[in-house]
C-alpha cells in the first residue's frame, strides 16, 4: 500500500517536472532564441500588399536613338491605408473637394469619369457612356431602374456620398472622382491614381498640408516621352489608359489562363503580377501595342505593416521586373528624310482646288525585308496626339490612317514585271519574242481594249524589255490572256501581292483578281477581266508595303522574306538580347537568270529615261503605274489618277526596294521622290538638275 503510494507520488512529481521543463524550454525559445520575432509580433496589428508598377521598356531606332523613352513625373495617388474610410464621408468630401478646387485652379487634369454632366443647369447623360451608365445604375452601385434619368442618378449620388451641402457643379465633380475610384476598385491593394504629370507647385502645397490631405500621396512615376513625335508615329504607336473594352478583354484573358490546373503557385503568382488593373495603361496601336508583352514588364509587391501603435512600415516583398527594350529596323534620320520628301512633294503638286492629296512610301532591305522607312502623309505628332485626338479623328484627310500598310489600291502597270516573269518562266514568250501593238487589242469582240499610247507602238514590235520600258498594254494583254488568270494569280501571290507581308502591325490583305473573288463580291467574271488584271486593273488591290515586298523579291532573284519592323529586343538594362530578328523566308519565285536579266533590262531602261535617275552615280530599275479613280467632291463626280512607282537600287547591286503611292495626283514627279530617297539612303548628294515635267501621266 505504502509502496503504491510512493510510486504514485513519484509519478506526479515527474509529470510536474516534465511539464515545467517543457514550459521553461518554450519560454527560453520565446524570450531568448526568437526574441526579435516575437517582439515584432507584439506590435504588429495587420499587413496589406500593394502593387509596384514595372517601368515600361523603351523603343529605339536601329542606331539606339530612343524614339520613346521614360522620364520621371509626379503622380498623385490615394492610399487606402491612410485615406479616410468610406464611412467617414464628411472627411472624405473635405479632402476631395479641396483637391478638385486646387487642381482646377492650376489647370491640372484629374481622374473623373462620371457618365452624367451638367448642361444648362440640367443633368444629362454623356454621349457614348452606355457602359458607365449601366454600371452606375446597377444593383451593385446605386440600384436604380433602367429608365432612371441623369437627374435621378445625380440625386442618388448626392445622397450616397452626402454631397447635399455642395453646389451642383461641385457635387458632380466630387462624385465623378468617387465614381472613378469605385471603378478602379480602390482599396489597400489598389491605390487610386488621382492625377499624373502633376507640376511642382501643386506637389509643394500637398506636402505642406499633408496633415489635412490624409492618404493623398505624391509618387515619382514614369511617363512616356518622344525624341521627336513626328518620326513614324503610325509605326511607333501610343500608350494610354485602358478603356472599358480593353480592360474587359485583358481580364478575360487573365481569368482564362489562371484556370489552368497545371499551373504551379509560382506561375499563378507570375500571371497575377502581369495582370492589369483598370487604372493601368496599355499599348493602343503601333509597336506600343504589338510589343506590349515585351515592353510591359512584371509588377512588384509592396507590403505595408500597421503596428498596434498605429505606425506603418513599408518594405518591398517582390521586386518589379522592368520591361524589355524594343529596337526597330529603321534609322530615325532616314525615316524623317523620307517623310519630308513625301510631304514636301505632295504639298507642291497637289491640286488644292479639289480633293486633298495623300500618299505613302515604303523602303525595304532586299536581303531580309527589314523596313528601312515607312512614311504616310498626312501625318501627326505623337507628343500632341492626346490633346488633338478629337480633331485628328474628324479630319477628312485621315492623318491617323496608315496608308502604307492598310490602304489597298489598284496597282496599275507596276504589276507588269511580275506578268513578264510569269510569261517567261511559263514559256509563253521568250526574251526576244516580238508582239505587235497597233493601239487596239482586238482578241475579244465588242469594244476593243487599247494601249495607253494614243498611237500604240506600231513602229516597233514589243519584246519583254521594251514592253516594260514603254508600258505597252497590248503586249501584257496578250501575255496575260495566254497565261490565264489562275497562273497569273499564282505568280502575284508568290511575289507577295494580295498577301500579308508579316509585319508586326495591322496590315490589309488586299485582293488578287480572279473568278472566285468576283463571285464572292457578288459579281460576274468576264473573259476580258483576265487581260485587265494583267495590267494591274480589274479587281487587283494591293498595299504599298506589298508592292515594296514584290519589287524586293524581284530584285533579290525570287526570295520573299517576312517583312518586319523589329530588329531586336534587349533586356531592361540592355545587358542581354532577348530576341534577334533573323531572315525568314516565306516563299520563293522561280526566276531564271535570263528572265531576271530581261525584266531588269526593261526596268533600267525606264529608269534611265528620267533625268532624276541619270543624275545618280548608279542605275535605278523601276516601273511606274497609274490607276483611274472617281470621287465625289461637293456633290460632283471627279476623276483622279493615283500614281505609283516601284524601284530597286543600285540596279547592278540591289540594296533597297522602294514603293511610292500617291493619291489623287495627276502628276507628282514620282521619279524625283525615288532619286531623293536613294540620295538620302546612300548619303550621296549628286544634285537633281532636272525634274520630270509636270502633268505627265506615268504608266
KEMILUM-833662 format. One record per residue (C-alpha): x, z, y; residue number from 1. Coordinates in steps of 0.05 Angstrom, whole numbers, plus 32768, in hexadecimal, padded with zeros to 4 digits. Layout:
BEGIN
     xx     zz     yy   pos
      X      Z      Y   NUM
...
END
This chain:
BEGIN
     xx     zz     yy   pos
   8000   8000   8000     1
   8036   8015   8031     2
   8060   7FDA   8019     3
   8028   7FA9   8029     4
   801E   7FC8   806D     5
   8068   7FC0   807D     6
   8065   7F76   8069     7
   8028   7F6A   8095     8
   8049   7F8D   80D0     9
   8088   7F65   80C6    10
   8060   7F24   80C4    11
   803D   7F35   8105    12
   807F   7F46   8127    13
   809E   7F05   810F    14
   8062   7EDD   8127    15
   8067   7EFE   816B    16
   80B1   7EF2   816F    17
   80A7   7EA9   815B    18
   8070   7E9E   818F    19
   809A   7EBF   81C6    20
   80D6   7E95   81B1    21
   80AF   7E54   81B6    22
   8093   7E69   81FA    23
   80D9   7E7B   8213    24
   80F5   7E38   81FB    25
   80BC   7E13   821E    26
   80C5   7E3C   825C    27
   8110   7E2D   825C    28
   8101   7DE3   8255    29
   80D0   7DE4   828F    30
   80F9   7E11   82BD    31
   813F   7DF9   82AE    32
   8143   7DB7   8287    33
   8109   7D92   82A9    34
   8107   7DB9   82E8    35
   8107   7D7E   8318    36
   80D1   7D58   82F1    37
   80A0   7D92   82F3    38
   80B2   7DA6   8339    39
   809D   7D60   8351    40
   805D   7D63   8329    41
   804C   7DA4   834A    42
   8044   7D7F   838C    43
   802A   7D3D   8372    44
   7FE0   7D30   837D    45
   7FD6   7CE6   836F    46
   7FF8   7CA2   836F    47
   7FE1   7C5B   837F    48
   8002   7C17   837A    49
   8001   7BDD   83A9    50
   801D   7B97   83AB    51
   8060   7B81   83C8    52
   8059   7B37   83D8    53
   8091   7B0A   83BF    54
   80B3   7ADE   83F3    55
   809F   7A96   83EB    56
   80D5   7A63   83DC    57
   80ED   7A30   840F    58
   80E6   79E4   840F    59
   8125   79BD   8421    60
   813B   7975   8427    61
   816F   7956   83F9    62
   81A7   796F   8425    63
   818F   79B7   8425    64
   8170   79B5   846B    65
   8132   79E2   846A    66
   80F2   79BC   8477    67
   80C9   79FC   846D    68
   80EB   7A3F   8472    69
   80D7   7A88   8479    70
   80DC   7AB4   84B6    71
   80C9   7AFC   84C1    72
   808C   7B0F   84E9    73
   8061   7B4C   84F5    74
   8022   7B54   84CB    75
   7FEF   7B8B   84D6    76
   7FD1   7BA9   8497    77
   7F9E   7BDF   8488    78
   7FB9   7C10   8454    79
   7F81   7C32   842D    80
   7FAE   7C6E   841E    81
   7FAA   7C81   8468    82
   7F70   7C59   8485    83
   7F2F   7C82   848D    84
   7F02   7C7F   8450    85
   7EC3   7C55   8453    86
   7E99   7C94   8459    87
   7EBD   7CA6   849A    88
   7E99   7C6E   84BF    89
   7EA2   7C89   8505    90
   7EED   7C90   84FD    91
   7EF2   7C4A   84DF    92
   7EC8   7C2C   8517    93
   7EF4   7C4C   854C    94
   7F33   7C2D   852E    95
   7F17   7BE8   851F    96
   7EF3   7BE0   8562    97
   7F33   7BF5   8587    98
   7F5B   7BC3   855E    99
   7F2A   7B8B   856D   100
   7F2E   7B98   85B8   101
   7F7A   7B9E   85B6   102
   7F84   7B5D   8590   103
   7F51   7B35   85B7   104
   7F6E   7B4C   85FA   105
   7FB1   7B31   85E2   106
   7F94   7AF0   85C7   107
   7FA8   7B02   8580   108
   7F7E   7AEB   8545   109
   7F69   7B1B   850E   110
   7F45   7B16   84CC   111
   7EF9   7B13   84D2   112
   7ECD   7AE2   84AC   113
   7E85   7AFA   84B4   114
   7E56   7AC0   84A4   115
   7E2A   7ACF   84E1   116
   7E39   7AC6   852A   117
   7E18   7AD5   856D   118
   7E00   7A96   8591   119
   7DD8   7A9D   85D1   120
   7DC9   7AE5   85C3   121
   7DAD   7AD5   857D   122
   7DCF   7ADD   853A   123
   7DD4   7A9E   850F   124
   7DF7   7A8B   84CF   125
   7E38   7A64   84D7   126
   7E3C   7A1D   84BC   127
   7E58   7A15   8475   128
   7E53   7A60   8468   129
   7E23   7A60   842D   130
   7E54   7A82   83FE   131
   7E63   7ABB   842F   132
   7E19   7AC2   843F   133
   7E08   7AC8   83F5   134
   7E3D   7AFF   83EE   135
   7E24   7B23   842C   136
   7DDB   7B28   8415   137
   7DED   7B34   83CC   138
   7DD6   7B74   83A9   139
   7E1F   7B8A   83A7   140
   7E22   7B8A   83F3   141
   7DE5   7B8C   8421   142
   7DB2   7B7F   83EA   143
   7D85   7B53   8416   144
   7D53   7B1E   8402   145
   7D6B   7AD6   83FD   146
   7D41   7AC3   843A   147
   7D62   7AF8   8466   148
   7D71   7ADF   84AC   149
   7DB3   7AE7   84D0   150
   7D92   7B1D   84FB   151
   7D7C   7B41   84BB   152
   7DC4   7B3F   84A3   153
   7DDF   7B5A   84E4   154
   7DAD   7B93   84E6   155
   7DC0   7BA6   849F   156
   7E0A   7BA4   84B0   157
   7E00   7BCE   84EE   158
   7DDD   7C03   84C5   159
   7E0E   7BFD   848B   160
   7E4B   7C08   84B7   161
   7E2A   7C35   84ED   162
   7E34   7C02   8524   163
   7DF4   7C10   854B   164
   7E19   7C2C   8588   165
   7E42   7BED   8592   166
   7E2C   7BAE   85B7   167
   7E16   7B73   858C   168
   7E58   7B4F   859B   169
   7E83   7B8B   8589   170
   7E5A   7B9D   854C   171
   7E5F   7B55   8531   172
   7EAB   7B55   8539   173
   7EB3   7B99   8517   174
   7E84   7B84   84DF   175
   7EAC   7B44   84D7   176
   7EEB   7B6C   84C9   177
   7EC6   7B99   8497   178
   7EAA   7B5B   8475   179
   7EF0   7B3E   846C   180
   7F09   7B82   8452   181
   7ED3   7B84   841E   182
   7EDF   7B3C   8408   183
   7F29   7B4D   8401   184
   7F18   7B89   83D5   185
   7F3B   7BB9   8405   186
   7F56   7BF5   83DE   187
   7F95   7C1C   83D3   188
   7FAC   7BE4   83A5   189
   7F98   7BAE   83D7   190
   7FAD   7BB8   841F   191
   7F84   7B8E   8450   192
   7FAA   7B5D   847D   193
   7F8A   7B64   84C1   194
   7FB7   7B34   84E7   195
   7FF8   7B0D   84DE   196
   802D   7AF5   850F   197
   801D   7B30   853C   198
   8046   7B32   857D   199
   8074   7B6C   858C   200
   804A   7B85   85C7   201
   8010   7B94   8598   202
   803E   7BB2   8563   203
   805B   7BE1   8598   204
   8016   7BFB   85AA   205
   8003   7C06   8561   206
   8043   7C2D   8555   207
   803B   7C57   8595   208
   7FF4   7C69   8581   209
   7FFF   7C6F   8537   210
   7FDC   7CB2   8533   211
   7F9C   7C91   854B   212
   7FA4   7C50   8523   213
   7FA5   7C75   84E0   214
   7FB3   7C47   84A6   215
   7FC3   7C0C   84D3   216
   8009   7BF7   84C0   217
   8039   7BC2   84D8   218
   8063   7B9F   84A4   219
   8098   7B6A   84AA   220
   807C   7B2E   8484   221
   8095   7AE8   8477   222
   8074   7AAC   849A   223
   8080   7A62   848F   224
   80A6   7A3C   84C4   225
   80B8   79F2   84CA   226
   80FB   79D3   84DB   227
   80D3   7998   84F7   228
   8089   7997   84E7   229
   8085   794C   84F1   230
   80B4   793C   84B7   231
   808C   7925   847B   232
   8050   7953   8487   233
   8026   792F   8453   234
   805D   793D   8420   235
   8073   7983   8433   236
   802C   799D   8437   237
   800E   79DE   8450   238
   8007   7A27   843B   239
   7FCD   7A54   8450   240
   7F9A   7A87   843B   241
   7F70   7A7B   83FD   242
   7F2A   7A63   840A   243
   7EEF   7A7B   83DF   244
   7EF3   7A41   83AE   245
   7F3E   7A47   83A5   246
   7F38   7A92   8399   247
   7F02   7A86   8366   248
   7F2C   7A52   8343   249
   7F6D   7A7A   833F   250
   7F47   7AB8   832A   251
   7F24   7A91   82F2   252
   7F68   7A77   82DB   253
   7F84   7ABE   82DA   254
   7F48   7AD9   82B4   255
   7F4F   7AA2   8280   256
   7F99   7AAF   8275   257
   7F94   7AFA   8272   258
   7F61   7AF4   8239   259
   7F97   7ADB   820B   260
   7F9D   7B11   81D6   261
   7FE3   7AFA   81C3   262
   8000   7B0F   8206   263
   802E   7B4B   8208   264
   8024   7B82   823B   265
   8061   7B68   8260   266
   8042   7B22   8263   267
   8000   7B3F   827B   268
   8024   7B65   82B2   269
   8049   7B26   82C5   270
   8007   7B00   82CB   271
   7FE9   7B36   82F6   272
   8024   7B36   8325   273
   801E   7AEB   832D   274
   7FD2   7AED   8339   275
   7FB2   7AE2   837D   276
   7F8B   7B11   83AA   277
   7F56   7AF5   83DA   278
   7F86   7B03   8414   279
   7FBF   7ADB   83F5   280
   7FD7   7A97   840B   281
   7FDF   7A58   83E1   282
   7FFB   7A12   83E8   283
   7FC3   79E7   8402   284
   7FE0   79A1   83F8   285
   8022   797C   83F3   286
   805F   799C   83D3   287
   8045   79E0   83E9   288
   800C   79D6   83B8   289
   802E   79AD   8382   290
   8067   79DF   837A   291
   803D   7A1D   8385   292
   8053   7A3E   8344   293
   809C   7A37   8356   294
   8097   7A4A   839F   295
   8069   7A86   8396   296
   8094   7AB7   8370   297
   807C   7AF9   8351   298
   8062   7B35   8377   299
   807F   7B7A   8370   300
   805F   7BBF   836F   301
   8063   7BF8   83A1   302
   804E   7C3E   8389   303
   8033   7C70   83BD   304
   8033   7CB9   83A6   305
   8006   7CEB   83CB   306
   801E   7D33   83C5   307
   7FF5   7D73   83C8   308
   800B   7D7F   840F   309
   7FEF   7D3B   8424   310
   8033   7D1A   842D   311
   803E   7CD5   840E   312
   807B   7CB6   83EE   313
   8085   7C6C   83E0   314
   80B4   7C4A   83B1   315
   80BC   7C06   8390   316
   80A9   7C07   8346   317
   80AF   7BBC   833A   318
   80DC   7B90   8365   319
   80BC   7B4E   837B   320
   80DA   7B0D   8363   321
   80DE   7ADD   839E   322
   80C9   7A94   8395   323
   80F7   7A5B   8383   324
   810F   7A27   83B6   325
   80FA   79DE   83AF   326
   812B   79A7   83C2   327
   810C   7964   83D2   328
   8129   791E   83C6   329
   812B   7905   840E   330
   8159   790E   8449   331
   8130   792A   8482   332
   8156   7900   84B6   333
   8149   78C0   8490   334
   8100   78D4   8485   335
   80F8   78E0   84D0   336
   811A   789D   84DE   337
   80E9   7879   84B1   338
   80AE   789D   84D1   339
   80C7   7888   8516   340
   80D0   7840   8500   341
   8089   783F   84E6   342
   8068   7861   8521   343
   808D   783B   8558   344
   8080   77F7   8537   345
   8037   7805   852B   346
   802D   781E   8572   347
   804E   77E0   858E   348
   8028   77AD   8565   349
   7FE3   77CA   855B   350
   7FA7   77A9   857C   351
   7F8E   77E0   85AA   352
   7F4D   77BD   85B7   353
   7F36   77C3   856F   354
   7F40   77F4   8536   355
   7F7D   7821   8537   356
   7FB7   780B   850C   357
   7FD4   7835   84D4   358
   8007   782D   849D   359
   803B   784A   846F   360
   8082   7840   8456   361
   809F   7856   8413   362
   80E8   7852   8401   363
   8100   7860   83B9   364
   8144   7865   8398   365
   8141   782E   8364   366
   816C   7855   8333   367
   813B   788E   8327   368
   8100   7883   8357   369
   810F   78C1   837F   370
   80E9   78BB   83C1   371
   811A   78B0   83FA   372
   80E4   78AB   842F   373
   8098   78AC   8431   374
   8079   78A2   8475   375
   8030   789D   848A   376
   8015   788C   84CE   377
   7FF0   78A8   84F3   378
   800D   78EC   84E3   379
   800D   7934   84FD   380
   8037   7973   8507   381
   8035   79AA   84D2   382
   804A   79DF   8504   383
   8009   79D4   852B   384
   7FDD   79C0   84F0   385
   7FB4   7A00   84EF   386
   7FA4   79FD   8539   387
   7F91   79B3   8536   388
   7F71   79AE   84F1   389
   7F2B   79A2   850B   390
   7F41   796A   8539   391
   7F6D   794C   8502   392
   7F33   794D   84D0   393
   7F04   7929   8500   394
   7F37   78F7   851A   395
   7F1E   78B1   8506   396
   7F65   7899   84FA   397
   7F6B   78CC   84C1   398
   7FB1   78E8   84D0   399
   7FAB   791A   8496   400
   7FA2   78E2   8463   401
   7FE0   78D0   843B   402
   7FDC   7884   843C   403
   801C   787B   8415   404
   8001   789E   83D7   405
   7FB5   789D   83DD   406
   7FA1   785C   83FF   407
   7F96   781F   83D4   408
   7F9B   77D8   83EE   409
   7F94   7791   83D7   410
   7FDF   7781   83D3   411
   7FDD   7738   83E4   412
   8019   770D   83D3   413
   8046   7748   83C4   414
   8030   7741   837B   415
   804C   76FA   8375   416
   8091   7710   835C   417
   806F   7736   8324   418
   8045   76FA   8312   419
   8084   76D0   8314   420
   80A7   76FF   82E3   421
   806B   76FD   82B5   422
   8068   76B1   82B7   423
   80B2   76AA   82A8   424
   80B4   76DE   8271   425
   8076   76C3   824F   426
   8091   767B   8250   427
   805B   7662   827F   428
   8090   7645   82AD   429
   80DC   763F   82AF   430
   8105   764F   82EE   431
   8108   7605   8301   432
   80C2   75F0   82EA   433
   80A2   75CC   8326   434
   8058   75D5   8336   435
   8036   75AB   836B   436
   8013   75C8   83A8   437
   7FE4   7599   83CC   438
   7FC1   75CF   83F4   439
   7F85   75D3   83C6   440
   7F83   75F0   8380   441
   7F4D   75C9   835C   442
   7F4D   75E3   8315   443
   7F0A   7606   831F   444
   7ECE   75DD   8334   445
   7EAB   75EC   8376   446
   7ECD   7606   83B4   447
   7F18   75FF   83A6   448
   7F4B   7636   83B1   449
   7F83   7624   83E0   450
   7FC9   7636   83F5   451
   7FD0   765F   8433   452
   7FFB   7627   8450   453
   7FCC   75F7   8474   454
   7FF1   75BB   8459   455
   8004   75D9   8416   456
   804A   75CB   83FD   457
   803F   7583   83EA   458
   8084   756C   8401   459
   80A8   7595   83CC   460
   808D   75AB   8388   461
   8095   75F7   8383   462
   80C2   761B   8352   463
   80C3   7667   8348   464
   80F5   7676   837F   465
   80D7   7646   83B3   466
   8090   765D   83A2   467
   80A5   76A5   83B0   468
   80C9   7692   83F0   469
   808F   7667   8408   470
   805A   7695   83EA   471
   8038   7658   83CC   472
   7FF3   766D   83B4   473
   7FE7   762F   838A   474
   8025   763C   8361   475
   800E   7682   8350   476
   7FC6   766C   8345   477
   7FDE   7640   830D   478
   800F   7672   82EF   479
   7FDA   76A8   82F2   480
   7FA6   767C   82D0   481
   7FD5   766B   8298   482
   7FE9   76B4   828F   483
   7FA2   76CD   828C   484
   7F89   770D   82AC   485
   7F9A   773A   8270   486
   7FE4   7727   826D   487
   7FE9   7728   82B9   488
   7FCC   776E   82B9   489
   7FFD   7785   8285   490
   8037   7771   82B1   491
   8019   7791   82EE   492
   8011   77D1   82C8   493
   8058   77CF   82AD   494
   8071   77C7   82F4   495
   804A   7806   8307   496
   8011   77E5   832D   497
   7FCE   7805   8324   498
   7FF1   7841   8303   499
   8003   7886   831E   500
   804D   7889   832F   501
   8054   78D1   8317   502
   8064   78F2   8359   503
   8054   793D   835F   504
   801E   7931   8394   505
   7FD7   7915   838F   506
   7FD8   78C9   838B   507
   7FA4   7893   8380   508
   7FA4   7869   8340   509
   7F8E   7827   835D   510
   7F6F   77EC   8338   511
   7F8C   77B2   8310   512
   7F5B   7779   8314   513
   7F38   7765   82D3   514
   7EF4   775A   82B1   515
   7EEE   77A2   829B   516
   7EFB   77BF   82E0   517
   7ECA   778E   82FF   518
   7E94   779F   82CC   519
   7E9F   77EA   82D6   520
   7E94   77DF   8321   521
   7E52   77BB   8311   522
   7E6C   7775   8320   523
   7E76   7734   82FA   524
   7EBB   7717   82EA   525
   7EC4   76CC   82F8   526
   7EFB   769D   82DF   527
   7F12   7692   8327   528
   7F22   76DC   832E   529
   7F5F   76D2   8301   530
   7F82   76A6   8333   531
   7F6D   76D3   836D   532
   7F8C   770E   8348   533
   7FCD   76E7   8342   534
   7FD6   76E7   838E   535
   7FC4   7730   8396   536
   7F7A   7728   83A6   537
   7F3C   7731   837A   538
   7F35   777B   8369   539
   7F7E   778E   836B   540
   7F89   77CF   8392   541
   7FCD   77F1   8394   542
   7FEC   782A   83BA   543
   802A   7821   83E5   544
   8053   784F   83B7   545
   803E   7823   837C   546
   8058   77E6   83A2   547
   809A   780B   83AD   548
   809F   781E   8363   549
   808F   77D6   8350   550
   80C6   77B7   837B   551
   80F7   77ED   8365   552
   80E8   77DB   831C   553
   80F4   7792   832E   554
   8136   77A3   8351   555
   8154   77CD   8318   556
   8144   7799   82E3   557
   8103   77B4   82C6   558
   8108   7800   82BE   559
   80CE   7827   82DC   560
   80DE   7870   82E8   561
   80B1   78AA   82FA   562
   80B1   78B1   8346   563
   80BE   78F6   8361   564
   80C5   791F   83A1   565
   80E7   795C   8381   566
   8131   7957   8375   567
   813C   799E   835C   568
   8123   79E6   835D   569
   8154   7A1E   836D   570
   814D   7A68   8362   571
   813B   7A95   839E   572
   8184   7AA3   83AD   573
   819A   7A5B   839C   574
   81C8   7A75   8366   575
   81A5   7A51   832D   576
   8186   7A0C   8322   577
   8141   7A17   8304   578
   8131   79CC   82FF   579
   8157   798C   830C   580
   8133   7949   830C   581
   814E   7916   82DB   582
   813B   78CC   82D9   583
   80FC   78C6   82AF   584
   80EC   7880   8294   585
   80A2   7871   8292   586
   80A4   7829   827A   587
   80CF   77EA   8278   588
   80C0   77A3   828B   589
   80E4   776C   8264   590
   8108   7743   8299   591
   813D   7712   8282   592
   8179   7705   82AE   593
   8160   76BF   82BD   594
   811B   76D8   82D2   595
   8139   770E   82FD   596
   8168   76DD   831F   597
   8131   76AA   832D   598
   8103   76DE   834D   599
   813C   76FE   8373   600
   8150   76B9   838E   601
   810B   76AF   83AB   602
   8108   76F5   83C9   603
   814D   76EF   83E8   604
   813D   76AA   8404   605
   80FF   76C8   8426   606
   8129   7702   8440   607
   815C   76D2   845D   608
   8125   76AF   8484   609
   811E   76EC   84B2   610
   814F   76F9   84EA   611
   8148   7744   84E0   612
   8167   773E   849A   613
   819A   770A   84AC   614
   81B8   773D   84DD   615
   81C7   776D   84A4   616
   820A   776B   8480   617
   81E7   7761   843D   618
   81AB   7739   8423   619
   8166   7756   841A   620
   8136   7740   83E3   621
   80EE   7743   83FB   622
   80A7   772A   83F5   623
   8070   772E   8429   624
   8025   7733   841F   625
   7FE5   7731   8446   626
   7F9D   7743   8436   627
   7F5F   7735   845F   628
   7F2E   776E   846A   629
   7EEF   7777   8493   630
   7EDC   77B3   84BC   631
   7EA4   77C5   84EB   632
   7EBB   77D7   8531   633
   7E83   77ED   8560   634
   7E50   77CC   8533   635
   7E75   778A   8530   636
   7E97   7771   84F0   637
   7EE0   7761   84FE   638
   7F12   7742   84CF   639
   7F58   7760   84CA   640
   7F96   7751   84A4   641
   7FBC   7787   847F   642
   8006   7777   847B   643
   8038   778B   8444   644
   8080   7782   8431   645
   80A6   7797   83F3   646
   80F2   7794   83F4   647
   8132   77AC   83D4   648
   8178   77AF   83F0   649
   81AF   779D   83EB   650
   8197   7762   83C2   651
   81D8   775C   839A   652
   81DF   77A7   838E   653
   819A   77C5   8395   654
   8196   780E   83AC   655
   8153   7817   83CE   656
   810D   77FA   83C6   657
   80DE   77F7   8402   658
   8093   77ED   8409   659
   8073   77E5   844D   660
   8028   77E1   8458   661
   8007   77D8   849C   662
   7FBC   77DB   84A6   663
   7F94   77B1   84D7   664
   7FD1   778F   84F2   665
   7FD0   7744   8500   666
   801B   7745   8507   667
   8048   7781   8501   668
   808F   7767   84FD   669
   8096   7784   84B7   670
   80DB   7766   84A9   671
   80F3   778D   84E5   672
   80D9   77CD   84C6   673
   8100   77C0   8486   674
   8140   77AD   84AB   675
   813E   77ED   84D3   676
   8131   7816   8494   677
   816D   77F6   8473   678
   8198   7805   84B0   679
   8181   784D   84B2   680
   818D   7858   8467   681
   81D1   7836   8463   682
   81E6   7851   84A8   683
   81FA   780E   84C3   684
   81E4   77F9   8508   685
   81EC   77AE   8506   686
   81BA   77A2   853D   687
   817C   7776   8539   688
   8180   773F   856C   689
   8142   7718   855A   690
   80FF   7730   853F   691
   80CD   7709   8518   692
   809D   76E6   8546   693
   805D   770C   8552   694
   8018   76F3   853C   695
   8037   76D7   84FC   696
   8010   76E2   84BD   697
   803D   76F6   8483   698
   802F   76DD   843C   699
END
